[in-house]
Amino acid sequence: MPPKTQERQVSCENGTITYVLTRKSVKNVNLRIKSDGRVLVSANSRVPVRFIDEFIKEKQQFILSALARYEEKRKHTEDVPRMYVSGENYLLLGRNLQLKVEESEQEEVYTDGVYLFLRVRDNNDFCRKESMMANWLREYQKTAFQALIDEVYLVFEKYGVRYPQLKIRDMTSRWGSCQTKKGIITLNSQLIKFPRRCIAYVVVHEFAHFIHPNHSREFWDFVAMIMPDWKERRKELNHGI
């Protein structure tokens, strides 16, 4: 008897597609693509997984196109190139911070929670401003995400979960991923735009995979036990920026 829910990966011509297969009493193989990048498939337990994998390969263009559209929508705030001038807005942890650029002998980037200050010796040095902002944003992401990892780990430590390594990168179709055997949690750099409660949901979700390395009923029950309002947080996250 195959498991009711399992995560599978299919190597296609244009990339690897990860999908969640749920066994239900349905007549056809049903495909849904969610705005958060999840590919969901439901099928009768009598349908072989080989058939479903082939079904995914046949639909790969449709799936990848849909995922690309969702990713483009999620990144729409990045469409306008940064000029690093006063008045530009940065969305950080759910708050819109307005950039203020000032010439100063002491170069630095910092925020007071309302404004984002960029102090640079030469206001016309675009490359310098770009480099300073990129470095600051990377550190801001690392600090914010690491703090959440530390908080959530206090909950999961009692379940025997070892402290994970955090990686941050741009991801096209996921908010996060977990390498259970290597003890690595990877978070999408774009998460920094969302409120802390939304990022916390992703962190809990990935931590839960150390205990249930799938998306089974047991996995979701466990997430609900740790974070009862996870559905509201995920809805807020999937609603976009």
C-alpha positions, 0 to 999 in steps of 0.5 A: 500500500503506497503512502497517502502523501509523498514528495517526489522529484522528476528529472525533465529536459528543462530541469527537476520538478518536485511534486507532492503526490497524494493518494485519493479516491479520484478517477483521474490524475489531478494536477495543481500548481500553487502560488508558493511554488508547490506542485500538487498531484492527486491520484488513485492508489492503483495508479503506478508512480512511474505513470505519474512521473511520466505525466509530470514530464508530459506537463513539464512546459506547463508546470515550469511556465506557471512556476516562472509566472508566480516567481515573476509576480513575487519578484515584481518589486525588483523590476525597477533598477535601484539607483540608490537615491533618497526616496527609494523604498525597501521592504524589510520584515513587512515594513516599507523603509525609505532610503536616505542617502547622505554624504559623510566621511564615515561610510555606513548603512543603518536603519532606525526602523522608519528610514534606511540610511546610506552614508557615503563619501561620494554620492555620485559613486554608484558602484560604491553605494550598490556594494554597500547596500548589497553587503548590508542587506546580506548581513541583515538577512543573515542576522534576521534569519539566524535569530529565527533559527535560534528561537525555533531551535529551542522548541525542536531541541527537545525532539532530538533535532541537532542545530542546523546550518543556515544557508541563504540563496535566491530560490525560484519556486520555494520559500525554503528547503531542508537537507535532513541528512546534512542538517542544512536549512536553506531560506529564500533571500526574498523572505526578508521582505515579509513579516517575521511571523511569515518567516517563522512559519517557513523556519518551523516548516523546514525544522519539522522535516527533520522529524517527518521528511515528507508532507504526510498527514503526520507532518502537518499535524506536527506543524499544527502542534508547534504552530497552531496558526500556520495556515494563516501565516502561510496564507499571508506569505502566499498572498505575496508582497 
